[in-house]
């Protein structure tokens, strides 16, 4: 209610409104009595000011406005209530607005506009944007002095106004002036996220570069990189680009390098090397590149000195991975080789299963033991089956080899490569004896073993190519597959032209058997992973068009579309042309191909629309025996694994599919869950898989058992180990399920608990393309267990070697020698946008390096004596001495 003693002409116009206002008047008197003395005084004071503002004398007006402004500015109030002056001025908002319209243009008018703009904070109707309107009409004064809440409100109104003006193509210059002031205010007052949000709304993030300084750039960039995951493309790339520029500006090169890798821009990686002049830091970059698993050639621009360049290239080639891993193993004291029996722990079970069980196929049992032995002793260089030296010259490794039947021998010979993982020289020396065998399966295994030993390690003299190149065109199919798969593992991600020239002709060879062709497509997909290489894509497409319909119905034929998909891994819309071509394929494989291509292209992007699209395909009820729903389910997991929120939502959707889906969908769901939580055993997923492992459909049960192995891979998780032991006694008569249980047991104890299969690293920021490719290939093979894993192609399990990485933190000194320092390891805490300097880990324990990091763990140094050269403590981290450190005596 406006008071009736208005001196100016406004009272007459408002009189008609006030006729029925007898009761409210009484109410107001009553309300006045409730107020304390000082509040009442303030209220009358303000009412006087409102009158004076409308006084004809400009001198009085000015004094009144000044006083009113003073009152509003100095009023402090609790966070929850409206400040007193604003509350008492509410009834006069209409009056002042009306008077404002009648004033002549002058400084006073602008002064009043400022005040109206603040009053509009609590008074204006929703969507009117009056606060902004009066702000733009008012004086150009400092906005911060009116308080945070006012600035926040303005920012919100600017965003709405901007969208409206963009649609009308109206000019936005005045808005941008205001944005500049607001951003400067936010950045000064530790509200970086709000500044970033406003700039995102008005599409001008470049302005950030002017406002960040050394005190707030870290928080700003942390918010930018975290927000990027939830933005639709191409915005996410732009946001990360700004973060990259800011990090370069403040010389935080290591994080800039990680953003460059995330964006997959080789040019930016080079730029980081060229911006940084410190050799030690460059060594740290090389460790980051090696962990990411990309093939990268340093050139003279990046490292001018020749010898230094060689030393750095050694690090990028990952040649010291084996030493680092063995250092960790010695430190944790797990060098002692383990036999499969140590893993099965049969003595803990009741009588019937441990006695060996009724109808056990001994070759199948031995094959399982081969894999368990390979997974558990991976990279340790010694075991109890393959590397045992005995008196006789032949060595007893031959004995174990011949306890396997035909194709079983291939996996057995290859397992030696797994045990000597990453140790190229010893590995090749020990595998050499198998090349002279007269059994083709043994030779095939040896060839595959060579590929495994070289996996994730690059070497200038290309031993793998030299050894395997001659065997690609042999007569025997198994030897060819061994050589082809070996090359795929050894050169994954290298985009090696020589190998393409050797492998592409096989695809066009009409006489080549389907299995050779399938493995060739996969190997080419791995070597050119994420490269969008057109020549390779063409040759795989022609193969898919040329092969007969009966062949395309074979389980192995489904690896062809996967090889094609891997070329576009994570490359989003670059797949569209190929996806169009795929619509012309034979209808047997057309849809399957489409799903595989979409899921690979959007893997790790978290693209919500693609997840909905894939879910849509899973909702249909199929009449004919179509196979495309299984890859669509895996696709949901591949796309949604990008960030935690999407991951949880995907798990929920998969639970629904289990309840309502057809049988072919239920067979793929466990594998999708296994991919979502790989090496990260979440209790709810563990329980779901445990339930499914007793399913009446044996395909579902097998997939669930393998997935239990995947989610527990390398964690030694006692609960999963117990589940699998019980399953081994439950299925003691069922040879194929027992085989799956054994494989899962091997995976859970991967590398005696020192390895992980998680393709994400650097605090779940980067996704290693080759690692993901290896896991996806193995999962696609598991979509038809009976034909592939339980048939004669069990060695596809070795594709997992691409994803195997030590889950360690190993600190080294400036000469790259191991250095033991205390570190705190605990659960990582998300501190984006939090005030102050919150702790980044919780529930930590202090250990001395080298240490193991579980999923979701983060480490920080517990000493001031050294400075780490990488902000993320994972893998190899170089420490340099802190010059300011003083020991307290």
C-alpha positions in Angstrom: 0.0 0.0 0.0 1.3 3.4 -0.9 0.7 6.0 1.8 -1.9 8.6 1.0 0.1 11.7 2.0 1.8 11.8 -1.4 2.8 15.4 -2.1 3.0 15.1 -5.8 0.2 14.5 -8.3 0.4 10.8 -8.2 -1.9 10.5 -5.2 -4.9 11.6 -7.2 -4.5 8.9 -9.9 -4.1 6.2 -7.3 -7.0 7.4 -5.1 -9.6 5.2 -6.8 -7.6 2.1 -5.9 -7.6 3.1 -2.3 -11.3 3.4 -1.7 -11.9 -0.1 -0.3 -8.8 0.0 1.7 -10.2 0.5 5.1 -9.3 -2.9 6.7 -5.7 -3.0 5.3 -5.1 0.4 6.9 -6.0 -1.1 10.3 -3.8 -4.1 9.5 -0.9 -1.8 8.6 -1.2 0.1 11.9 -1.2 -3.3 13.7 1.8 -4.3 11.7 3.5 -1.1 12.6 3.0 -1.9 16.3 4.8 -5.2 15.8 7.9 -3.5 14.6 10.7 -2.6 17.0 11.5 1.1 17.6 14.4 1.3 15.2 12.6 -0.6 12.5 9.7 1.8 12.8 12.0 4.7 12.6 13.7 3.2 9.5 10.3 2.7 7.9 9.2 6.3 8.4 12.6 7.5 7.4 12.3 5.6 4.1 8.8 6.8 3.4 10.0 10.3 3.9 12.8 9.7 1.3 10.3 8.3 -1.2 8.3 11.5 -0.9 11.4 13.7 -1.1 12.6 11.9 -4.3 9.4 13.2 -5.9 10.0 16.7 -4.7 10.3 19.3 -7.4 13.6 20.7 -6.0 16.5 18.6 -7.5 18.7 19.4 -4.5 16.3 17.7 -2.2 15.9 14.8 -4.7 19.6 14.2 -4.8 20.0 14.1 -1.0 17.0 11.8 -0.7 18.4 9.4 -3.4 21.8 9.5 -1.7 20.3 8.6 1.6 18.1 5.9 0.2 21.1 4.4 -1.6 23.1 4.5 1.6 20.4 2.7 3.6 20.1 -0.1 1.0 23.8 -0.5 0.7 24.7 -0.6 4.4 21.8 -2.9 5.4 23.2 -6.2 6.3 20.7 -8.9 6.9 20.6 -12.7 7.5 21.0 -14.8 4.4 17.4 -16.0 4.5 15.4 -12.8 4.8 15.0 -9.8 2.5 17.1 -6.8 3.8 14.9 -4.4 5.8 15.1 -1.3 3.5 14.1 -3.4 0.5 11.2 -4.8 2.6 9.9 -1.4 3.6 10.3 0.0 0.1 8.3 -2.7 -1.5 5.0 -0.9 -1.3 6.6 2.1 -3.0 8.0 0.3 -6.0 5.0 1.1 -8.2 5.1 4.8 -7.1 8.8 5.2 -7.8 8.4 3.4 -11.2 5.6 5.7 -12.2 7.5 8.8 -11.1 10.6 7.6 -13.0 8.7 7.6 -16.3 7.7 11.3 -15.7 11.3 12.5 -15.0 13.4 14.4 -17.5 16.6 12.8 -18.6 19.3 13.7 -16.1 21.9 12.2 -13.7 19.2 12.0 -11.1 17.0 10.0 -13.3 19.9 7.5 -13.8 20.4 7.5 -10.1 16.8 6.5 -9.5 17.1 3.8 -12.2 20.0 2.3 -10.1 17.8 2.1 -7.1 14.8 0.7 -9.0 17.1 -1.9 -10.4 17.9 -3.1 -6.9 14.3 -2.9 -5.8 13.3 -5.0 -8.8 15.4 -7.8 -7.2 12.6 -8.6 -4.8 9.7 -6.9 -6.6 9.6 -7.4 -10.3 7.2 -10.0 -11.8 8.7 -13.3 -13.0 10.2 -13.0 -16.5 9.9 -9.2 -16.7 13.7 -8.7 -16.3 13.1 -5.2 -14.8 16.2 -5.3 -12.7 18.3 -5.6 -16.0 16.1 -3.0 -17.7 16.8 -0.3 -15.1 20.4 -1.4 -14.8 20.9 -0.6 -18.5 19.1 2.7 -18.1 21.0 3.6 -14.9 24.5 5.1 -14.3 27.6 3.1 -15.2 28.6 2.7 -11.6 30.2 -0.3 -9.9 27.7 -3.1 -9.6 29.5 -5.1 -7.0 28.7 -2.5 -4.3 25.1 -3.5 -4.4 26.0 -7.0 -3.1 26.3 -10.6 -4.5 22.7 -11.4 -4.6 22.0 -8.5 -6.9 24.8 -9.4 -9.3 23.6 -13.0 -9.4 20.1 -12.0 -10.2 21.4 -9.7 -13.0 23.5 -12.5 -14.4 20.4 -14.7 -14.6 18.4 -12.0 -16.3 21.2 -11.3 -18.8 21.2 -15.0 -19.9 17.4 -14.8 -20.6 17.7 -11.5 -22.4 20.6 -12.7 -24.5 18.7 -15.7 -25.7 15.7 -13.5 -26.6 17.9 -11.0 -28.5 19.8 -13.7 -30.3 16.5 -15.0 -31.7 15.5 -11.5 -32.8 19.0 -10.7 -34.0 19.0 -7.6 -31.9 22.3 -5.9 -31.0 23.9 -7.1 -27.7 26.7 -4.6 -27.2 25.2 -3.0 -24.0 24.6 -6.5 -22.5 28.2 -7.5 -23.1 29.5 -4.4 -21.3 27.5 -5.4 -18.3 28.8 -9.0 -18.6 32.3 -7.7 -18.5 31.6 -6.0 -15.2 29.9 -9.0 -13.7 32.6 -11.5 -14.7 35.3 -9.2 -13.3 33.2 -9.1 -10.0 32.7 -12.9 -9.8 36.4 -13.6 -10.6 37.5 -11.2 -7.8 35.1 -12.8 -5.3 35.9 -16.5 -5.7 32.8 -17.2 -7.7 34.5 -18.6 -10.7 31.8 -21.2 -11.6 29.2 -18.4 -11.8 31.4 -16.3 -14.1 31.9 -19.4 -16.3 28.2 -20.1 -16.4 27.3 -16.6 -17.4 30.0 -16.6 -20.2 28.7 -20.0 -21.4 25.2 -18.5 -21.6 26.4 -15.5 -23.7 28.7 -17.7 -25.7 31.9 -15.7 -25.0 34.2 -17.9 -23.0 37.3 -16.1 -24.6 36.7 -13.3 -22.1 37.8 -15.6 -19.3 41.4 -15.5 -20.5 41.6 -11.8 -19.6 40.2 -12.3 -16.1 42.0 -15.4 -14.8 45.0 -14.9 -12.6 47.4 -17.2 -10.8 45.1 -17.4 -7.8 41.9 -18.5 -9.5 42.9 -20.3 -12.7 43.0 -23.8 -11.2 39.5 -23.5 -9.8 38.2 -22.0 -13.1 39.8 -24.8 -15.2 38.6 -27.5 -12.8 35.1 -26.2 -13.3 35.5 -26.0 -17.1 36.9 -29.5 -17.5 34.2 -31.0 -15.2 31.4 -29.1 -17.0 32.6 -30.2 -20.4 31.4 -33.8 -19.7 27.8 -32.7 -19.5 27.8 -30.3 -22.5 26.6 -31.4 -25.9 29.2 -31.3 -28.7 30.7 -29.2 -30.1 30.4 -27.0 -27.0 32.4 -29.4 -24.9 35.4 -29.1 -27.2 35.3 -25.3 -27.1 35.2 -25.3 -23.3 38.1 -27.7 -23.0 40.0 -25.5 -25.6 39.7 -22.5 -23.3 40.9 -24.6 -20.3 43.8 -25.7 -22.4 44.8 -22.1 -23.2 44.5 -21.1 -19.6 46.7 -24.0 -18.4 49.3 -23.1 -21.1 49.2 -19.5 -20.1 50.0 -20.4 -16.4 52.6 -23.1 -17.4 50.6 -26.0 -16.0 51.8 -28.0 -19.0 51.0 -31.5 -17.7 47.3 -30.8 -17.4 47.3 -29.0 -20.7 48.8 -32.1 -22.2 46.0 -34.3 -20.8 43.4 -32.0 -22.3 45.2 -32.2 -25.6 45.1 -36.0 -25.4 41.4 -35.9 -24.4 40.6 -33.8 -27.4 42.9 -36.1 -29.4 44.7 -33.2 -31.1 48.3 -34.2 -31.9 49.0 -30.5 -32.9 48.2 -29.5 -29.3 50.4 -32.2 -27.9 53.3 -30.8 -29.9 52.4 -27.3 -28.8 52.8 -28.4 -25.1 56.2 -29.8 -25.8 57.3 -26.7 -27.7 56.0 -24.3 -25.0 57.9 -26.0 -22.3 61.7 -25.7 -22.0 62.3 -27.9 -18.9 63.7 -31.3 -19.8 62.5 -33.0 -16.6 58.9 -31.8 -17.3 59.2 -33.2 -20.8 60.2 -36.6 -19.4 57.0 -36.5 -17.3 54.9 -35.7 -20.5 56.5 -38.7 -22.1 55.3 -40.9 -19.1 51.8 -39.5 -19.6 51.9 -40.3 -23.3 53.2 -43.8 -22.7 50.4 -44.5 -20.1 47.8 -43.3 -22.6 49.1 -45.8 -25.0 49.4 -43.7 -28.2 52.1 -44.0 -30.7 53.9 -40.7 -30.8 57.1 -39.7 -32.6 59.0 -36.8 -31.1 60.7 -34.5 -33.6 63.4 -31.9 -33.6 61.0 -29.0 -32.9 59.8 -30.6 -29.7 63.2 -31.8 -28.4 66.1 -30.1 -30.1 68.9 -32.1 -28.6 69.4 -35.5 -30.3 70.5 -37.6 -27.3 67.7 -36.1 -25.2 65.2 -36.9 -27.9 66.3 -40.6 -27.9 66.0 -40.8 -24.1 62.5 -39.3 -24.2 61.4 -41.5 -27.1 62.5 -44.5 -25.0 60.0 -43.3 -22.3 57.2 -42.8 -24.8 57.9 -46.3 -26.2 57.2 -47.6 -22.6 60.4 -49.6 -22.5 60.7 -49.3 -18.8 57.2 -50.5 -18.0 58.4 -54.0 -17.1 61.1 -52.7 -14.7 58.7 -50.5 -13.0 56.1 -53.2 -12.6 58.7 -55.7 -11.2 59.9 -53.0 -8.8 56.4 -52.7 -7.5 56.0 -56.5 -7.3 59.3 -56.8 -5.3 58.2 -54.0 -3.0 54.9 -55.7 -2.2 56.6 -59.1 -2.0 54.5 -61.0 -4.5 57.3 -62.3 -6.8 56.6 -65.9 -5.8 54.9 -67.6 -8.8 51.3 -68.9 -8.2 49.8 -72.1 -9.6 46.2 -72.3 -10.7 45.5 -74.5 -7.6 46.5 -71.6 -5.4 43.8 -69.5 -7.1 41.0 -72.2 -7.1 41.5 -72.9 -3.4 39.6 -76.1 -3.8 40.4 -77.2 -0.3 38.0 -74.5 1.0 35.0 -76.3 -0.7 33.1 -79.3 0.5 34.0 -82.8 -0.8 32.2 -83.4 -4.1 33.8 -80.6 -6.2 37.3 -80.8 -5.0 37.5 -84.5 -5.7 37.7 -83.6 -9.4 34.0 -84.0 -10.2 32.3 -86.6 -12.3 32.6 -86.0 -16.0 35.4 -83.5 -16.3 36.9 -83.0 -19.7 40.6 -82.9 -18.7 41.7 -81.0 -21.8 39.1 -78.3 -21.1 40.3 -78.2 -17.5 44.0 -77.8 -18.6 43.0 -75.1 -21.0 41.4 -73.2 -18.2 44.4 -73.7 -16.1 46.6 -72.3 -18.9 44.6 -69.1 -19.0 44.4 -68.8 -15.2 48.2 -69.3 -15.0 48.7 -66.7 -17.7 46.5 -64.0 -16.1 47.8 -64.5 -12.6 51.5 -64.5 -13.4 51.2 -61.9 -16.2 54.4 -59.9 -16.5 56.2 -61.6 -13.6 58.5 -63.6 -15.9 58.1 -66.8 -13.9 55.4 -69.3 -13.2 55.0 -73.0 -12.3 53.7 -74.3 -15.6 55.5 -72.7 -18.6 58.9 -71.3 -17.5 60.0 -74.1 -15.1 63.5 -75.2 -15.9 64.1 -78.9 -15.5 67.2 -81.1 -15.9 66.4 -82.4 -19.3 67.3 -80.2 -22.3 63.8 -80.1 -23.6 62.5 -78.3 -20.5 59.3 -79.2 -18.7 57.4 -76.4 -20.4 57.0 -78.8 -23.2 55.2 -81.1 -20.8 52.5 -78.6 -19.9 52.2 -77.6 -23.6 51.3 -81.2 -24.6 48.7 -81.5 -21.8 46.5 -79.4 -24.1 44.7 -80.6 -27.2 45.2 -79.2 -30.7 44.0 -75.6 -30.6 44.6 -75.6 -26.9 48.3 -75.7 -27.6 48.1 -72.4 -29.3 46.7 -70.7 -26.2 49.3 -72.5 -24.1 52.2 -71.4 -26.2 50.9 -67.9 -26.2 50.5 -67.9 -22.5 54.3 -67.8 -22.2 54.2 -64.4 -23.9 51.7 -63.3 -21.3 53.9 -64.4 -18.4 56.9 -62.4 -20.0 54.6 -59.5 -20.7 56.4 -56.2 -21.6 59.9 -57.9 -21.3 60.6 -58.0 -25.0 64.1 -59.4 -25.1 63.6 -62.3 -22.6 60.2 -62.9 -24.1 61.4 -63.4 -27.7 64.3 -65.5 -26.5 62.0 -67.9 -24.6 59.4 -68.1 -27.3 62.0 -68.9 -29.9 62.0 -72.7 -29.2 58.4 -73.0 -30.2 59.1 -71.7 -33.7 60.9 -74.9 -34.5 58.0 -77.1 -33.5 56.4 -79.3 -36.2 52.9 -78.7 -34.7 51.2 -75.8 -36.5 49.1 -74.9 -33.4 52.3 -74.5 -31.3 53.8 -72.2 -34.0 50.5 -70.2 -34.1 50.6 -69.8 -30.3 54.3 -68.7 -30.4 53.4 -66.0 -33.0 50.6 -64.8 -30.9 52.9 -64.8 -27.9 55.3 -62.5 -29.7 52.4 -60.1 -30.2 51.5 -60.3 -26.6 55.0 -59.6 -25.3 55.2 -56.5 -27.5 51.8 -55.2 -26.5 51.9 -51.5 -25.4 55.7 -51.5 -25.9 57.0 -49.8 -29.0 60.5 -50.6 -30.4 62.5 -48.9 -33.0 63.7 -52.1 -34.6 60.2 -53.6 -34.9 61.0 -57.2 -33.8 57.3 -58.2 -34.0 56.9 -57.2 -37.6 60.2 -58.9 -38.6 59.1 -62.2 -36.9 55.4 -62.2 -37.8 55.5 -60.7 -41.3 56.6 -63.9 -43.0 53.9 -66.1 -41.4 50.9 -64.0 -42.6 50.6 -65.8 -45.9 51.3 -69.4 -44.8 48.9 -72.2 -45.8 47.6 -73.2 -42.4 44.7 -71.0 -41.1 45.7 -71.2 -37.4 49.3 -70.0 -38.1 47.9 -67.1 -40.2 45.5 -66.1 -37.4 48.3 -66.3 -34.8 50.5 -64.0 -36.9 47.7 -61.6 -37.8 46.3 -61.3 -34.2 49.9 -60.9 -32.9 50.5 -58.0 -35.2 47.2 -56.4 -34.1 48.2 -56.6 -30.5 51.8 -55.5 -31.0 51.0 -52.5 -33.2 47.6 -51.4 -31.8 47.1 -47.7 -32.4 50.4 -47.3 -34.4 48.7 -46.8 -37.8 51.6 -48.6 -39.4 51.4 -48.5 -43.2 53.7 -51.5 -43.8 51.3 -53.7 -41.9 48.3 -52.3 -43.7 50.0 -53.2 -47.0 50.4 -56.8 -45.8 47.0 -57.3 -44.2 44.6 -55.5 -46.6 45.1 -58.0 -49.5 43.9 -60.8 -47.2 40.5 -59.1 -46.9 40.1 -59.0 -50.7 41.1 -62.6 -51.1 38.0 -64.6 -51.9 39.6 -67.9 -51.1 40.6 -66.9 -47.6 38.6 -68.7 -44.9 36.2 -66.6 -42.8 38.1 -66.8 -39.5 41.3 -65.5 -41.1 39.3 -62.6 -42.6 37.6 -61.8 -39.3 40.8 -61.6 -37.4 42.4 -59.5 -40.1 39.6 -57.0 -39.8 40.0 -56.8 -36.1 43.8 -56.4 -36.3 43.4 -53.6 -38.9 40.8 -52.0 -36.6 43.2 -52.2 -33.7 46.2 -50.8 -35.6 44.1 -47.9 -37.0 42.0 -47.5 -33.9 40.2 -44.1 -33.9 42.0 -43.0 -37.1 39.0 -42.9 -39.5 41.3 -44.3 -42.1 39.4 -44.5 -45.4 41.5 -47.2 -47.1 41.1 -49.7 -44.3 37.4 -48.8 -44.0 36.9 -49.4 -47.7 38.6 -52.8 -47.7 36.4 -54.0 -44.7 33.3 -52.7 -46.4 34.1 -54.5 -49.6 34.6 -57.7 -47.7 31.2 -57.3 -46.0 29.6 -56.8 -49.4 31.4 -59.7 -51.1 31.0 -62.5 -48.6 28.1 -65.0 -49.1 24.9 -64.8 -46.9 25.7 -68.1 -45.2 29.1 -66.8 -44.1 27.6 -63.5 -42.8 25.4 -65.6 -40.5 28.5 -67.2 -38.8 29.3 -65.9 -35.3 32.8 -64.9 -36.4 31.4 -62.7 -39.2 30.3 -60.3 -36.5 33.9 -59.3 -35.9 34.0 -57.7 -39.3 31.6 -54.8 -38.4 33.6 -54.5 -35.2 36.8 -54.0 -37.0 35.1 -51.3 -39.0 33.7 -49.7 -35.8 37.1 -49.6 -34.1 38.4 -47.3 -36.9 35.9 -44.7 -35.7 36.3 -45.3 -31.9 35.2 -42.1 -30.1 35.2 -40.1 -33.3 31.5 -39.2 -33.2 30.0 -37.8 -36.4 32.9 -38.9 -38.5 31.2 -42.3 -38.7 28.1 -41.0 -40.6 29.3 -41.6 -44.1 30.3 -45.2 -43.3 27.0 -45.7 -41.4 25.1 -44.7 -44.5 27.1 -47.2 -46.6 26.3 -49.9 -44.0 22.6 -49.5 -44.7 23.2 -51.2 -48.1 24.7 -54.4 -46.6 23.0 -57.8 -46.6 20.1 -57.6 -44.2 21.5 -60.4 -42.1 24.3 -58.1 -40.9 23.0 -54.6 -41.7 21.4 -53.6 -38.4 24.2 -55.4 -36.5 26.7 -53.2 -38.3 24.8 -50.0 -37.7 24.6 -50.6 -33.9 28.3 -51.5 -33.8 29.3 -48.4 -35.7 27.2 -46.1 -33.5 28.4 -47.6 -30.3 32.0 -47.4 -31.2 31.9 -43.9 -32.6 30.3 -42.5 -29.5 32.2 -44.7 -27.0 33.3 -42.8 -23.9 31.4 -39.6 -25.0 28.4 -39.9 -22.6 26.2 -38.7 -25.4 22.6 -39.0 -24.0 20.9 -39.0 -27.3 22.8 -42.0 -28.6 22.0 -43.9 -25.4 18.3 -43.2 -26.0 18.7 -44.2 -29.6 20.3 -47.6 -28.6 17.7 -48.2 -25.9 15.0 -47.7 -28.5 16.5 -50.5 -30.5 16.5 -52.8 -27.5 12.8 -52.1 -26.8 11.6 -53.8 -30.1 10.4 -57.3 -30.1 12.1 -59.2 -32.9 10.5 -61.9 -35.2 13.5 -63.1 -37.2 16.7 -64.2 -35.6 18.3 -60.8 -35.8 21.4 -60.2 -33.7 21.7 -56.4 -33.5 20.3 -56.0 -30.0 23.3 -57.5 -28.3 25.8 -54.9 -29.7 23.3 -52.2 -29.0 23.3 -53.2 -25.3 27.1 -53.2 -25.2 26.9 -49.8 -26.9 24.8 -48.4 -24.1 27.6 -49.3 -21.7 30.3 -48.0 -24.1 28.7 -44.6 -24.4 27.6 -44.2 -20.8 30.8 -45.2 -19.2 32.1 -41.7 -19.7 31.0 -40.2 -16.4 29.7 -41.3 -13.0 26.1 -40.0 -13.4 25.5 -41.6 -16.8 27.1 -44.8 -15.5 24.6 -45.1 -12.6 21.7 -44.3 -15.0 22.9 -46.9 -17.5 23.1 -49.5 -14.7 19.4 -48.7 -13.8 18.3 -49.0 -17.4 20.1 -52.3 -17.8 18.3 -53.6 -14.7 15.0 -52.8 -16.4 16.1 -54.5 -19.6 16.8 -57.7 -17.5 13.2 -57.6 -16.3 11.4 -56.9 -19.6 13.9 -57.8 -22.3 13.9 -60.8 -24.6 16.4 -63.6 -24.1 19.0 -62.3 -26.6 19.0 -59.0 -24.6 19.4 -60.7 -21.3 22.5 -62.5 -22.6 24.2 -59.2 -23.4 23.2 -57.3 -20.2 25.8 -59.0 -17.9 28.6 -58.1 -20.3 27.5 -54.5 -20.5 27.5 -54.4 -16.7 30.9 -55.9 -16.7 32.1 -53.1 -19.0 30.5 -50.3 -17.0 32.2 -51.4 -13.7 35.4 -52.9 -15.1 38.0 -53.3 -12.4 35.6 -51.4 -10.0 33.4 -54.0 -8.2 30.3 -52.0 -7.2 28.2 -54.0 -4.7 24.9 -53.6 -6.5 26.3 -54.8 -9.8 28.1 -57.6 -8.0 24.8 -58.8 -6.6 23.0 -58.6 -9.9 25.7 -60.6 -11.6 25.8 -63.1 -8.8 22.0 -63.6 -9.3 22.4 -64.0 -13.0 25.2 -66.5 -12.7 22.6 -69.0 -11.5 20.3 -68.2 -14.4 18.5 -71.1 -16.1 19.7 -69.9 -19.5 23.4 -71.1 -19.6 24.4 -68.3 -22.0 23.2 -65.7 -19.5 25.0 -67.5 -16.7 28.3 -67.7 -18.6 28.2 -64.0 -19.5 27.5 -63.2 -15.8 30.4 -65.3 -14.6 32.8 -63.8 -17.1 31.6 -60.3 -16.1 32.2 -61.1 -12.4 35.8 -61.6 -13.5 35.8 -58.3 -15.4 34.4 -56.2 -12.6 36.8 -57.7 -10.1 39.8 -57.8 -12.5 43.1 -57.3 -10.6 41.4 -56.4 -7.4 41.7 -59.8 -5.5 38.2 -58.9 -4.3 37.5 -61.5 -1.6 33.7 -61.4 -2.0 33.9 -62.1 -5.8 36.6 -64.8 -5.2 34.2 -66.4 -2.7 31.3 -66.3 -5.2 33.4 -67.9 -7.9 34.6 -70.6 -5.6 31.0 -71.5 -4.7 30.1 -71.4 -8.4 32.9 -73.8 -9.2 31.4 -76.4 -6.9 27.8 -75.6 -8.1 28.8 -76.2 -11.8 31.3 -79.0 -11.2 29.5 -81.2 -13.7 29.0 -78.5 -16.4 32.3 -78.3 -18.3 31.6 -75.1 -20.2 30.3 -73.1 -17.2 33.2 -74.4 -15.1 35.6 -73.2 -17.8 34.0 -69.7 -17.5 34.3 -69.8 -13.7 38.0 -70.6 -14.0 38.6 -67.7 -16.5 36.8 -65.3 -14.1 39.0 -66.6 -11.2 42.1 -65.9 -13.2 40.8 -62.3 -14.0 40.0 -61.5 -10.4 43.6 -62.3 -9.5 45.1 -60.6 -12.6 48.8 -60.0 -12.1 48.3 -61.2 -8.4 46.2 -58.1 -7.9 48.7 -55.5 -9.3 47.1 -55.0 -12.7 43.9 -53.4 -13.8 41.8 -53.6 -17.0 40.2 -50.1 -16.6 40.7 -48.2 -19.8 40.3 -44.9 -17.9 43.3 -43.4 -16.2 44.5 -40.0 -14.8 41.6 -39.8 -12.3 39.0 -41.1 -14.8 39.8 -38.2 -17.2 41.5 -40.0 -20.1 40.3 -43.0 -22.0 43.0 -45.1 -23.6 41.7 -46.0 -27.1 43.7 -49.2 -27.5 42.7 -50.5 -24.0 39.0 -49.9 -24.7 39.3 -51.5 -28.2 40.8 -54.7 -26.6 38.0 -55.0 -24.1 35.2 -54.4 -26.6 36.7 -57.0 -29.0 36.7 -59.6 -26.2 33.1 -58.7 -25.2 31.9 -58.9 -28.7 33.4 -62.4 -28.9 31.6 -63.3 -25.7 28.3 -62.5 -27.3 28.5 -66.0 -28.7 30.3 -68.0 -26.0 29.6 -71.4 -27.4 31.0 -70.7 -30.9 34.0 -68.6 -30.0 35.3 -68.8 -26.4 34.2 -72.4 -25.8 35.0 -73.3 -29.5 38.5 -73.2 -30.9 38.9 -69.4 -30.7 39.4 -69.1 -27.0 42.6 -67.1 -27.6 40.4 -64.0 -28.2 40.7 -63.7 -24.4 44.2 -62.5 -25.0 42.8 -59.3 -26.5 42.4 -58.2 -22.8 46.2 -57.7 -22.7 45.7 -54.4 -24.5 44.0 -53.1 -21.4 46.3 -54.5 -18.8 48.2 -51.8 -16.9 49.8 -51.8 -13.5 47.6 -49.9 -11.1 50.5 -48.3 -9.4 52.0 -45.1 -8.4 55.8 -45.3 -8.8 57.8 -42.2 -7.9 61.2 -41.7 -9.5 63.9 -39.1 -9.0 65.4 -36.7 -11.6 67.6 -39.6 -12.9 64.5 -41.8 -13.2 65.7 -44.1 -10.4 63.0 -45.3 -8.0 62.6 -43.1 -5.0 60.5 -44.1 -2.0 58.4 -41.3 -0.4 55.4 -41.3 1.9 52.1 -40.7 0.1 48.5 -40.6 1.4 46.1 -42.8 -0.6 42.3 -42.4 -0.1 39.0 -42.1 -1.8 39.0 -39.2 -4.3 36.6 -36.3 -3.4 35.0 -34.1 -6.0 35.9 -30.6 -5.0 34.6 -28.7 -8.1 33.2 -25.3 -7.3 33.7 -25.7 -3.5 34.8 -22.7 -1.4 38.2 -22.4 0.1 40.7 -25.2 -0.2 38.8 -28.4 0.5 40.6 -31.7 1.0 40.7 -33.7 -2.2 40.9 -37.2 -0.6 39.1 -38.7 2.4 39.7 -41.7 4.6 43.4 -41.9 3.6 46.2 -44.2 4.7 49.8 -43.2 4.5 52.1 -45.6 2.7 55.5 -45.3 1.1 55.7 -45.6 -2.7 55.4 -47.7 -4.8 51.7 -48.1 -3.9 48.6 -49.6 -5.5 45.7 -47.5 -6.4 42.2 -49.0 -6.5 39.3 -47.6 -8.5 38.4 -44.1 -7.4 41.5 -43.7 -5.3 43.7 -40.7 -5.4 47.2 -40.1 -4.0 48.9 -37.0 -2.7 52.4 -36.6 -1.4 52.7 -36.6 2.4 55.9 -34.7 2.4 56.9 -31.2 1.4 60.4 -32.3 0.5 59.6 -33.0 -3.1 57.4 -31.5 -5.8 55.7 -33.9 -8.2 55.9 -32.9 -11.9 52.5 -34.3 -12.7 49.4 -33.0 -10.8 47.8 -36.4 -11.0 49.8 -39.0 -9.1 49.4 -42.2 -11.1 51.8 -44.5 -13.0 55.3 -43.1 -13.2 55.7 -39.7 -11.5 59.0 -37.7 -11.4 59.7 -35.8 -8.2 62.1 -32.9 -8.0 63.5 -31.6 -4.7 61.7 -28.6 -3.3 64.3 -25.8 -3.0 62.3 -24.1 -0.3 62.1 -27.2 1.9 63.8 -26.8 5.4 64.1 -29.8 7.6 62.9 -29.0 11.1 65.6 -29.8 13.6 
